């Protein structure tokens, strides 16, 4: 690992990063609370709502999907606490039973710690870490669904409330550039199949972008937004909206209504309750859409087949969403 800093001709620092295993980690701010900033790499995927757990329902967590199994620190600070415990068992796949919690105190405040889950640590209590420095190896256990890739779960917690499932602070998406790019998809469209795996398919399809965040474009109320959530299987999702949504506003993919807004947040996100709809990929009935957000334009549709359903697709496939 090598820390590097770039300066302009006047001697002003432009940005800093870390060289890890031949890759440059150039951090971008994705979320914050109370001056604590959370960072990810431009190649990463992130999600605020694509999870069944309470912290995501309450907009108090963000999951970061790095480009390898190594977990780069999303914050700068000092490791204050490491806790190993037993993860729940699942019949979906063979997994280890261990789970890990890492808590980091940032230079901003000692009142709150950054809580990170799903990482087997190589750091120790007392270590000081930089943004992008490897904390350990990400693990997959019974907290995951079969289609969920390895990732870091990040929350901001009062330092005396680290263990309980609930109790996190709000985590707000960072929107420094709010210009919106993109167009609405048709309810049936041709997507390029990029990845076929037993538990999911990845397709290149219609994409919208708002600031750093790229994702599946939807309408919410009278405006356009980006979808973030696992639908319809988790029962709720989020929309990062260009214009402020209102409670009760419908959410559509093209002309198919998929839910209605139940909660508004100050960062531009709205949470919505899912209404019944179905998804097909060619002639295959799917469990649903797993919507993450890419950073800086990188995004693919992730579709989840029904349990045990084997699929064989050509390079092009039609996604059909219906009520």
Secondary structure, DSSP 4 states (H G I P E B T S, - for coil): -EEEEEE-TTS-EEEEEEEETTEEEEEEEEEEETTEEEEEETT-EEESS-SSSHHHHTT--EEEE-SSSEEE-SS-EEEEEEEEEEPPP-SSS----EEEEEEEE-SS-SSEEEEEESEEESS-TT-EE-TT-EEEEE---TTS-TTPPP-EEEEEEETT--SSSS-BPP-EEP-S---EEE-PPPSEEEEEEEEEETTEEEEE---EEETTEEEEEEEETTEEEEEEEEETTTSEEEEEESS---TT-EEEETTEEEEEEEEE-TTSEEEEEE---EEEETTEEEEEEEE-EEETT---EEEEEPTT------SEEEEEEE-
